[in-house]
Amino acid sequence: MLNFIKNFRNDEDGAVTVDFVVLTAAIVILGLAVGTAVSRGAEGLANEIETALDNMNP
């Protein structure tokens, strides 16, 4: 039983998995933030173009 506890304490395989999960979550959150920023900018530009086209004389 004592050997099992020592081996469990020294085993670092799970730590690598946790690191990758945290890094993947950070990348996903960063991607969502960038996507939201780009979407808002594109929407604002589309509204400006729509306004300019509506104000043109036929």
PQR file of N, CA, C, O and H, with PARSE charges and radii, in Angstrom:
ATOM      1  N   MET A   1       0.824  -1.190   0.000 -0.4000 1.5000
ATOM      2  CA  MET A   1       0.000   0.000   0.000 -0.0000 2.0000
ATOM      3  C   MET A   1       0.864   1.248   0.000  0.5500 1.7000
ATOM      4  O   MET A   1       0.533   2.236  -0.656 -0.5500 1.4000
ATOM      5  N   LEU A   2       1.964   1.210   0.728 -0.4000 1.5000
ATOM      6  CA  LEU A   2       2.857   2.360   0.787 -0.0000 2.0000
ATOM      7  C   LEU A   2       3.489   2.632  -0.580  0.5500 1.7000
ATOM      8  O   LEU A   2       3.664   3.788  -0.965 -0.5500 1.4000
ATOM      9  H   LEU A   2       2.233   0.407   1.260  0.4000 1.0000
ATOM     10  N   ASN A   3       3.831   1.571  -1.312 -0.4000 1.5000
ATOM     11  CA  ASN A   3       4.379   1.733  -2.660 -0.0000 2.0000
ATOM     12  C   ASN A   3       3.360   2.361  -3.602  0.5500 1.7000
ATOM     13  O   ASN A   3       3.716   3.183  -4.446 -0.5500 1.4000
ATOM     14  H   ASN A   3       3.689   0.632  -0.999  0.4000 1.0000
ATOM     15  N   PHE A   4       2.096   1.978  -3.461 -0.4000 1.5000
ATOM     16  CA  PHE A   4       1.047   2.555  -4.299 -0.0000 2.0000
ATOM     17  C   PHE A   4       0.943   4.060  -4.070  0.5500 1.7000
ATOM     18  O   PHE A   4       0.816   4.820  -5.030 -0.5500 1.4000
ATOM     19  H   PHE A   4       1.806   1.310  -2.775  0.4000 1.0000
ATOM     20  N   ILE A   5       0.994   4.496  -2.834 -0.4000 1.5000
ATOM     21  CA  ILE A   5       0.902   5.926  -2.513 -0.0000 2.0000
ATOM     22  C   ILE A   5       2.108   6.677  -3.048  0.5500 1.7000
ATOM     23  O   ILE A   5       1.961   7.776  -3.583 -0.5500 1.4000
ATOM     24  H   ILE A   5       1.097   3.879  -2.054  0.4000 1.0000
ATOM     25  N   LYS A   6       3.299   6.103  -2.914 -0.4000 1.5000
ATOM     26  CA  LYS A   6       4.504   6.749  -3.443 -0.0000 2.0000
ATOM     27  C   LYS A   6       4.437   6.871  -4.964  0.5500 1.7000
ATOM     28  O   LYS A   6       4.780   7.913  -5.522 -0.5500 1.4000
ATOM     29  H   LYS A   6       3.418   5.210  -2.480  0.4000 1.0000
ATOM     30  N   ASN A   7       3.999   5.814  -5.626 -0.4000 1.5000
ATOM     31  CA  ASN A   7       3.874   5.850  -7.085 -0.0000 2.0000
ATOM     32  C   ASN A   7       2.822   6.855  -7.528  0.5500 1.7000
ATOM     33  O   ASN A   7       3.020   7.579  -8.503 -0.5500 1.4000
ATOM     34  H   ASN A   7       3.721   4.967  -5.173  0.4000 1.0000
ATOM     35  N   PHE A   8       1.711   6.898  -6.816 -0.4000 1.5000
ATOM     36  CA  PHE A   8       0.642   7.834  -7.158 -0.0000 2.0000
ATOM     37  C   PHE A   8       1.119   9.272  -7.012  0.5500 1.7000
ATOM     38  O   PHE A   8       0.805  10.118  -7.849 -0.5500 1.4000
ATOM     39  H   PHE A   8       1.550   6.310  -6.023  0.4000 1.0000
ATOM     40  N   ARG A   9       1.873   9.552  -5.958 -0.4000 1.5000
ATOM     41  CA  ARG A   9       2.384  10.896  -5.708 -0.0000 2.0000
ATOM     42  C   ARG A   9       3.394  11.319  -6.769  0.5500 1.7000
ATOM     43  O   ARG A   9       3.434  12.488  -7.152 -0.5500 1.4000
ATOM     44  H   ARG A   9       2.128   8.864  -5.279  0.4000 1.0000
ATOM     45  N   ASN A  10       4.199  10.391  -7.242 -0.4000 1.5000
ATOM     46  CA  ASN A  10       5.248  10.704  -8.209 -0.0000 2.0000
ATOM     47  C   ASN A  10       4.786  10.655  -9.660  0.5500 1.7000
ATOM     48  O   ASN A  10       5.509  11.102 -10.550 -0.5500 1.4000
ATOM     49  H   ASN A  10       4.166   9.441  -6.931  0.4000 1.0000
ATOM     50  N   ASP A  11       3.610  10.129  -9.910 -0.4000 1.5000
ATOM     51  CA  ASP A  11       3.106  10.014 -11.281 -0.0000 2.0000
ATOM     52  C   ASP A  11       2.679  11.392 -11.776  0.5500 1.7000
ATOM     53  O   ASP A  11       1.877  12.064 -11.126 -0.5500 1.4000
ATOM     54  H   ASP A  11       3.022   9.767  -9.187  0.4000 1.0000
ATOM     55  N   GLU A  12       3.216  11.822 -12.938 -0.4000 1.5000
ATOM     56  CA  GLU A  12       2.912  13.147 -13.475 -0.0000 2.0000
ATOM     57  C   GLU A  12       2.175  13.082 -14.803  0.5500 1.7000
ATOM     58  O   GLU A  12       2.059  14.104 -15.480 -0.5500 1.4000
ATOM     59  H   GLU A  12       3.868  11.276 -13.466  0.4000 1.0000
ATOM     60  N   ASP A  13       1.679  11.932 -15.195 -0.4000 1.5000
ATOM     61  CA  ASP A  13       0.978  11.808 -16.468 -0.0000 2.0000
ATOM     62  C   ASP A  13      -0.282  12.669 -16.506  0.5500 1.7000
ATOM     63  O   ASP A  13      -0.574  13.275 -17.537 -0.5500 1.4000
ATOM     64  H   ASP A  13       1.773  11.102 -14.646  0.4000 1.0000
ATOM     65  N   GLY A  14      -1.013  12.737 -15.438 -0.4000 1.5000
ATOM     66  CA  GLY A  14      -2.237  13.530 -15.396 -0.0000 2.0000
ATOM     67  C   GLY A  14      -1.977  15.016 -15.457  0.5500 1.7000
ATOM     68  O   GLY A  14      -2.821  15.768 -15.943 -0.5500 1.4000
ATOM     69  H   GLY A  14      -0.775  12.245 -14.600  0.4000 1.0000
ATOM     70  N   ALA A  15      -0.831  15.457 -14.977 -0.4000 1.5000
ATOM     71  CA  ALA A  15      -0.507  16.882 -14.986 -0.0000 2.0000
ATOM     72  C   ALA A  15      -0.381  17.408 -16.409  0.5500 1.7000
ATOM     73  O   ALA A  15      -0.778  18.539 -16.691 -0.5500 1.4000
ATOM     74  H   ALA A  15      -0.145  14.846 -14.582  0.4000 1.0000
ATOM     75  N   VAL A  16       0.163  16.602 -17.299 -0.4000 1.5000
ATOM     76  CA  VAL A  16       0.291  17.013 -18.696 -0.0000 2.0000
ATOM     77  C   VAL A  16      -1.090  17.168 -19.320  0.5500 1.7000
ATOM     78  O   VAL A  16      -1.325  18.107 -20.081 -0.5500 1.4000
ATOM     79  H   VAL A  16       0.485  15.684 -17.070  0.4000 1.0000
ATOM     80  N   THR A  17      -1.985  16.274 -19.011 -0.4000 1.5000
ATOM     81  CA  THR A  17      -3.345  16.357 -19.534 -0.0000 2.0000
ATOM     82  C   THR A  17      -4.034  17.616 -19.044  0.5500 1.7000
ATOM     83  O   THR A  17      -4.709  18.293 -19.820 -0.5500 1.4000
ATOM     84  H   THR A  17      -1.794  15.511 -18.393  0.4000 1.0000
ATOM     85  N   VAL A  18      -3.879  17.932 -17.803 -0.4000 1.5000
ATOM     86  CA  VAL A  18      -4.484  19.145 -17.251 -0.0000 2.0000
ATOM     87  C   VAL A  18      -3.925  20.381 -17.938  0.5500 1.7000
ATOM     88  O   VAL A  18      -4.670  21.315 -18.233 -0.5500 1.4000
ATOM     89  H   VAL A  18      -3.331  17.381 -17.173  0.4000 1.0000
ATOM     90  N   ASP A  19      -2.625  20.399 -18.196 -0.4000 1.5000
ATOM     91  CA  ASP A  19      -2.020  21.535 -18.889 -0.0000 2.0000
ATOM     92  C   ASP A  19      -2.635  21.718 -20.275  0.5500 1.7000
ATOM     93  O   ASP A  19      -2.958  22.837 -20.672 -0.5500 1.4000
ATOM     94  H   ASP A  19      -2.019  19.640 -17.956  0.4000 1.0000
ATOM     95  N   PHE A  20      -2.795  20.614 -21.008 -0.4000 1.5000
ATOM     96  CA  PHE A  20      -3.365  20.723 -22.344 -0.0000 2.0000
ATOM     97  C   PHE A  20      -4.822  21.160 -22.305  0.5500 1.7000
ATOM     98  O   PHE A  20      -5.265  21.905 -23.179 -0.5500 1.4000
ATOM     99  H   PHE A  20      -2.532  19.705 -20.685  0.4000 1.0000
ATOM    100  N   VAL A  21      -5.562  20.717 -21.324 -0.4000 1.5000
ATOM    101  CA  VAL A  21      -6.961  21.138 -21.194 -0.0000 2.0000
ATOM    102  C   VAL A  21      -7.036  22.640 -20.929  0.5500 1.7000
ATOM    103  O   VAL A  21      -7.862  23.334 -21.521 -0.5500 1.4000
ATOM    104  H   VAL A  21      -5.203  20.112 -20.614  0.4000 1.0000
ATOM    105  N   VAL A  22      -6.185  23.138 -20.052 -0.4000 1.5000
ATOM    106  CA  VAL A  22      -6.170  24.569 -19.740 -0.0000 2.0000
ATOM    107  C   VAL A  22      -5.754  25.375 -20.962  0.5500 1.7000
ATOM    108  O   VAL A  22      -6.364  26.403 -21.257 -0.5500 1.4000
ATOM    109  H   VAL A  22      -5.513  22.574 -19.572  0.4000 1.0000
ATOM    110  N   LEU A  23      -4.728  24.930 -21.675 -0.4000 1.5000
ATOM    111  CA  LEU A  23      -4.287  25.646 -22.876 -0.0000 2.0000
ATOM    112  C   LEU A  23      -5.363  25.632 -23.952  0.5500 1.7000
ATOM    113  O   LEU A  23      -5.577  26.643 -24.622 -0.5500 1.4000
ATOM    114  H   LEU A  23      -4.232  24.095 -21.435  0.4000 1.0000
ATOM    115  N   THR A  24      -6.035  24.519 -24.126 -0.4000 1.5000
ATOM    116  CA  THR A  24      -7.104  24.437 -25.121 -0.0000 2.0000
ATOM    117  C   THR A  24      -8.255  25.362 -24.761  0.5500 1.7000
ATOM    118  O   THR A  24      -8.809  26.027 -25.636 -0.5500 1.4000
ATOM    119  H   THR A  24      -5.861  23.698 -23.582  0.4000 1.0000
ATOM    120  N   ALA A  25      -8.619  25.413 -23.496 -0.4000 1.5000
ATOM    121  CA  ALA A  25      -9.689  26.317 -23.063 -0.0000 2.0000
ATOM    122  C   ALA A  25      -9.292  27.773 -23.297  0.5500 1.7000
ATOM    123  O   ALA A  25     -10.124  28.580 -23.712 -0.5500 1.4000
ATOM    124  H   ALA A  25      -8.169  24.873 -22.785  0.4000 1.0000
ATOM    125  N   ALA A  26      -8.036  28.116 -23.037 -0.4000 1.5000
ATOM    126  CA  ALA A  26      -7.579  29.483 -23.272 -0.0000 2.0000
ATOM    127  C   ALA A  26      -7.633  29.839 -24.749  0.5500 1.7000
ATOM    128  O   ALA A  26      -8.012  30.956 -25.103 -0.5500 1.4000
ATOM    129  H   ALA A  26      -7.360  27.461 -22.700  0.4000 1.0000
ATOM    130  N   ILE A  27      -7.261  28.912 -25.607 -0.4000 1.5000
ATOM    131  CA  ILE A  27      -7.303  29.172 -27.051 -0.0000 2.0000
ATOM    132  C   ILE A  27      -8.740  29.344 -27.527  0.5500 1.7000
ATOM    133  O   ILE A  27      -9.017  30.207 -28.360 -0.5500 1.4000
ATOM    134  H   ILE A  27      -6.953  28.005 -25.320  0.4000 1.0000
ATOM    135  N   VAL A  28      -9.647  28.541 -27.013 -0.4000 1.5000
ATOM    136  CA  VAL A  28     -11.059  28.660 -27.390 -0.0000 2.0000
ATOM    137  C   VAL A  28     -11.616  30.003 -26.945  0.5500 1.7000
ATOM    138  O   VAL A  28     -12.318  30.663 -27.711 -0.5500 1.4000
ATOM    139  H   VAL A  28      -9.422  27.840 -26.336  0.4000 1.0000
ATOM    140  N   ILE A  29     -11.317  30.412 -25.734 -0.4000 1.5000
ATOM    141  CA  ILE A  29     -11.809  31.701 -25.227 -0.0000 2.0000
ATOM    142  C   ILE A  29     -11.232  32.852 -26.039  0.5500 1.7000
ATOM    143  O   ILE A  29     -11.946  33.798 -26.370 -0.5500 1.4000
ATOM    144  H   ILE A  29     -10.746  29.876 -25.112  0.4000 1.0000
ATOM    145  N   LEU A  30      -9.950  32.779 -26.359 -0.4000 1.5000
ATOM    146  CA  LEU A  30      -9.327  33.816 -27.180 -0.0000 2.0000
ATOM    147  C   LEU A  30      -9.962  33.859 -28.566  0.5500 1.7000
ATOM    148  O   LEU A  30     -10.198  34.941 -29.103 -0.5500 1.4000
ATOM    149  H   LEU A  30      -9.370  32.010 -26.089  0.4000 1.0000
ATOM    150  N   GLY A  31     -10.239  32.709 -29.143 -0.4000 1.5000
ATOM    151  CA  GLY A  31     -10.894  32.658 -30.452 -0.0000 2.0000
ATOM    152  C   GLY A  31     -12.285  33.266 -30.424  0.5500 1.7000
ATOM    153  O   GLY A  31     -12.670  33.979 -31.350 -0.5500 1.4000
ATOM    154  H   GLY A  31     -10.048  31.830 -28.707  0.4000 1.0000
ATOM    155  N   LEU A  32     -13.039  32.994 -29.374 -0.4000 1.5000
ATOM    156  CA  LEU A  32     -14.372  33.593 -29.240 -0.0000 2.0000
ATOM    157  C   LEU A  32     -14.298  35.104 -29.097  0.5500 1.7000
ATOM    158  O   LEU A  32     -15.116  35.828 -29.666 -0.5500 1.4000
ATOM    159  H   LEU A  32     -12.727  32.414 -28.621  0.4000 1.0000
ATOM    160  N   ALA A  33     -13.315  35.582 -28.335 -0.4000 1.5000
ATOM    161  CA  ALA A  33     -13.160  37.030 -28.162 -0.0000 2.0000
ATOM    162  C   ALA A  33     -12.812  37.709 -29.484  0.5500 1.7000
ATOM    163  O   ALA A  33     -13.367  38.756 -29.817 -0.5500 1.4000
ATOM    164  H   ALA A  33     -12.651  34.995 -27.873  0.4000 1.0000
ATOM    165  N   VAL A  34     -11.894  37.111 -30.229 -0.4000 1.5000
ATOM    166  CA  VAL A  34     -11.508  37.677 -31.529 -0.0000 2.0000
ATOM    167  C   VAL A  34     -12.686  37.623 -32.494  0.5500 1.7000
ATOM    168  O   VAL A  34     -12.935  38.586 -33.220 -0.5500 1.4000
ATOM    169  H   VAL A  34     -11.444  36.260 -29.958  0.4000 1.0000
ATOM    170  N   GLY A  35     -13.405  36.518 -32.511 -0.4000 1.5000
ATOM    171  CA  GLY A  35     -14.571  36.400 -33.385 -0.0000 2.0000
ATOM    172  C   GLY A  35     -15.637  37.430 -33.071  0.5500 1.7000
ATOM    173  O   GLY A  35     -16.252  37.987 -33.981 -0.5500 1.4000
ATOM    174  H   GLY A  35     -13.203  35.736 -31.922  0.4000 1.0000
ATOM    175  N   THR A  36     -15.861  37.686 -31.797 -0.4000 1.5000
ATOM    176  CA  THR A  36     -16.840  38.699 -31.404 -0.0000 2.0000
ATOM    177  C   THR A  36     -16.400  40.086 -31.837  0.5500 1.7000
ATOM    178  O   THR A  36     -17.214  40.866 -32.332 -0.5500 1.4000
ATOM    179  H   THR A  36     -15.361  37.234 -31.058  0.4000 1.0000
ATOM    180  N   ALA A  37     -15.139  40.401 -31.662 -0.4000 1.5000
ATOM    181  CA  ALA A  37     -14.628  41.713 -32.055 -0.0000 2.0000
ATOM    182  C   ALA A  37     -14.734  41.924 -33.564  0.5500 1.7000
ATOM    183  O   ALA A  37     -15.145  42.989 -34.022 -0.5500 1.4000
ATOM    184  H   ALA A  37     -14.478  39.767 -31.261  0.4000 1.0000
ATOM    185  N   VAL A  38     -14.364  40.911 -34.322 -0.4000 1.5000
ATOM    186  CA  VAL A  38     -14.442  41.018 -35.781 -0.0000 2.0000
ATOM    187  C   VAL A  38     -15.893  41.134 -36.229  0.5500 1.7000
ATOM    188  O   VAL A  38     -16.206  41.910 -37.132 -0.5500 1.4000
ATOM    189  H   VAL A  38     -14.030  40.045 -33.950  0.4000 1.0000
ATOM    190  N   SER A  39     -16.769  40.376 -35.608 -0.4000 1.5000
ATOM    191  CA  SER A  39     -18.179  40.411 -35.971 -0.0000 2.0000
ATOM    192  C   SER A  39     -18.783  41.790 -35.713  0.5500 1.7000
ATOM    193  O   SER A  39     -19.527  42.312 -36.544 -0.5500 1.4000
ATOM    194  H   SER A  39     -16.515  39.746 -34.874  0.4000 1.0000
ATOM    195  N   ARG A  40     -18.466  42.370 -34.575 -0.4000 1.5000
ATOM    196  CA  ARG A  40     -18.992  43.708 -34.261 -0.0000 2.0000
ATOM    197  C   ARG A  40     -18.450  44.749 -35.228  0.5500 1.7000
ATOM    198  O   ARG A  40     -19.187  45.636 -35.659 -0.5500 1.4000
ATOM    199  H   ARG A  40     -17.862  41.947 -33.900  0.4000 1.0000
ATOM    200  N   GLY A  41     -17.179  44.652 -35.570 -0.4000 1.5000
ATOM    201  CA  GLY A  41     -16.595  45.598 -36.521 -0.0000 2.0000
ATOM    202  C   GLY A  41     -17.210  45.464 -37.901  0.5500 1.7000
ATOM    203  O   GLY A  41     -17.485  46.469 -38.557 -0.5500 1.4000
ATOM    204  H   GLY A  41     -16.581  43.932 -35.220  0.4000 1.0000
ATOM    205  N   ALA A  42     -17.431  44.233 -38.351 -0.4000 1.5000
ATOM    206  CA  ALA A  42     -18.032  44.006 -39.661 -0.0000 2.0000
ATOM    207  C   ALA A  42     -19.485  44.486 -39.681  0.5500 1.7000
ATOM    208  O   ALA A  42     -19.955  45.034 -40.679 -0.5500 1.4000
ATOM    209  H   ALA A  42     -17.208  43.417 -37.818  0.4000 1.0000
ATOM    210  N   GLU A  43     -20.177  44.278 -38.585 -0.4000 1.5000
ATOM    211  CA  GLU A  43     -21.569  44.727 -38.515 -0.0000 2.0000
ATOM    212  C   GLU A  43     -21.644  46.250 -38.565  0.5500 1.7000
ATOM    213  O   GLU A  43     -22.511  46.804 -39.242 -0.5500 1.4000
ATOM    214  H   GLU A  43     -19.795  43.833 -37.774  0.4000 1.0000
ATOM    215  N   GLY A  44     -20.750  46.928 -37.859 -0.4000 1.5000
ATOM    216  CA  GLY A  44     -20.722  48.392 -37.891 -0.0000 2.0000
ATOM    217  C   GLY A  44     -20.399  48.910 -39.275  0.5500 1.7000
ATOM    218  O   GLY A  44     -21.011  49.877 -39.729 -0.5500 1.4000
ATOM    219  H   GLY A  44     -20.046  46.478 -37.309  0.4000 1.0000
ATOM    220  N   LEU A  45     -19.452  48.290 -39.952 -0.4000 1.5000
ATOM    221  CA  LEU A  45     -19.094  48.695 -41.308 -0.0000 2.0000
ATOM    222  C   LEU A  45     -20.250  48.452 -42.266  0.5500 1.7000
ATOM    223  O   LEU A  45     -20.515  49.285 -43.133 -0.5500 1.4000
ATOM    224  H   LEU A  45     -18.955  47.504 -39.582  0.4000 1.0000
ATOM    225  N   ALA A  46     -20.935  47.337 -42.128 -0.4000 1.5000
ATOM    226  CA  ALA A  46     -22.087  47.042 -42.982 -0.0000 2.0000
ATOM    227  C   ALA A  46     -23.192  48.063 -42.771  0.5500 1.7000
ATOM    228  O   ALA A  46     -23.853  48.461 -43.730 -0.5500 1.4000
ATOM    229  H   ALA A  46     -20.719  46.660 -41.425  0.4000 1.0000
ATOM    230  N   ASN A  47     -23.402  48.492 -41.540 -0.4000 1.5000
ATOM    231  CA  ASN A  47     -24.418  49.517 -41.266 -0.0000 2.0000
ATOM    232  C   ASN A  47     -24.034  50.851 -41.888  0.5500 1.7000
ATOM    233  O   ASN A  47     -24.899  51.556 -42.409 -0.5500 1.4000
ATOM    234  H   ASN A  47     -22.865  48.169 -40.761  0.4000 1.0000
ATOM    235  N   GLU A  48     -22.767  51.210 -41.845 -0.4000 1.5000
ATOM    236  CA  GLU A  48     -22.317  52.457 -42.476 -0.0000 2.0000
ATOM    237  C   GLU A  48     -22.503  52.408 -43.987  0.5500 1.7000
ATOM    238  O   GLU A  48     -22.915  53.396 -44.595 -0.5500 1.4000
ATOM    239  H   GLU A  48     -22.064  50.638 -41.421  0.4000 1.0000
ATOM    240  N   ILE A  49     -22.204  51.271 -44.592 -0.4000 1.5000
ATOM    241  CA  ILE A  49     -22.387  51.124 -46.040 -0.0000 2.0000
ATOM    242  C   ILE A  49     -23.863  51.197 -46.402  0.5500 1.7000
ATOM    243  O   ILE A  49     -24.236  51.823 -47.394 -0.5500 1.4000
ATOM    244  H   ILE A  49     -21.869  50.468 -44.098  0.4000 1.0000
ATOM    245  N   GLU A  50     -24.707  50.551 -45.587 -0.4000 1.5000
ATOM    246  CA  GLU A  50     -26.141  50.598 -45.836 -0.0000 2.0000
ATOM    247  C   GLU A  50     -26.654  52.027 -45.761  0.5500 1.7000
ATOM    248  O   GLU A  50     -27.448  52.440 -46.605 -0.5500 1.4000
ATOM    249  H   GLU A  50     -24.405  50.042 -44.781  0.4000 1.0000
ATOM    250  N   THR A  51     -26.219  52.782 -44.776 -0.4000 1.5000
ATOM    251  CA  THR A  51     -26.642  54.169 -44.624 -0.0000 2.0000
ATOM    252  C   THR A  51     -26.184  55.012 -45.821  0.5500 1.7000
ATOM    253  O   THR A  51     -26.941  55.829 -46.345 -0.5500 1.4000
ATOM    254  H   THR A  51     -25.573  52.447 -44.090  0.4000 1.0000
ATOM    255  N   ALA A  52     -24.950  54.802 -46.237 -0.4000 1.5000
ATOM    256  CA  ALA A  52     -24.431  55.560 -47.388 -0.0000 2.0000
ATOM    257  C   ALA A  52     -25.207  55.227 -48.662  0.5500 1.7000
ATOM    258  O   ALA A  52     -25.500  56.118 -49.460 -0.5500 1.4000
ATOM    259  H   ALA A  52     -24.335  54.138 -45.811  0.4000 1.0000
ATOM    260  N   LEU A  53     -25.536  53.962 -48.854 -0.4000 1.5000
ATOM    261  CA  LEU A  53     -26.301  53.587 -50.052 -0.0000 2.0000
ATOM    262  C   LEU A  53     -27.720  54.108 -49.989  0.5500 1.7000
ATOM    263  O   LEU A  53     -28.278  54.489 -51.018 -0.5500 1.4000
ATOM    264  H   LEU A  53     -25.298  53.239 -48.205  0.4000 1.0000
ATOM    265  N   ASP A  54     -28.317  54.136 -48.811 -0.4000 1.5000
ATOM    266  CA  ASP A  54     -29.676  54.665 -48.671 -0.0000 2.0000
ATOM    267  C   ASP A  54     -29.721  56.163 -48.947  0.5500 1.7000
ATOM    268  O   ASP A  54     -30.741  56.666 -49.419 -0.5500 1.4000
ATOM    269  H   ASP A  54     -27.863  53.827 -47.976  0.4000 1.0000
ATOM    270  N   ASN A  55     -28.653  56.878 -48.667 -0.4000 1.5000
ATOM    271  CA  ASN A  55     -28.623  58.316 -48.847 -0.0000 2.0000
ATOM    272  C   ASN A  55     -28.248  58.744 -50.262  0.5500 1.7000
ATOM    273  O   ASN A  55     -28.253  59.937 -50.567 -0.5500 1.4000
ATOM    274  H   ASN A  55     -27.825  56.470 -48.283  0.4000 1.0000
ATOM    275  N   MET A  56     -27.924  57.791 -51.126 -0.4000 1.5000
ATOM    276  CA  MET A  56     -27.575  58.124 -52.508 -0.0000 2.0000
ATOM    277  C   MET A  56     -28.836  58.525 -53.262  0.5500 1.7000
ATOM    278  O   MET A  56     -29.918  57.987 -53.027 -0.5500 1.4000
ATOM    279  H   MET A  56     -27.920  56.822 -50.879  0.4000 1.0000
ATOM    280  N   ASN A  57     -28.670  59.488 -54.179 -0.4000 1.5000
ATOM    281  CA  ASN A  57     -29.790  59.911 -55.010 -0.0000 2.0000
ATOM    282  C   ASN A  57     -30.007  58.901 -56.146  0.5500 1.7000
ATOM    283  O   ASN A  57     -29.057  58.493 -56.813 -0.5500 1.4000
ATOM    284  H   ASN A  57     -27.791  59.925 -54.369  0.4000 1.0000
ATOM    285  N   PRO A  58     -31.261  58.508 -56.353 -0.5600 1.5000
ATOM    286  CA  PRO A  58     -31.507  57.547 -57.445  0.2800 2.0000
ATOM    287  C   PRO A  58     -31.441  58.191 -58.814  0.5500 1.7000
ATOM    288  O   PRO A  58     -31.626  57.514 -59.825 -0.5500 1.4000
TER
END
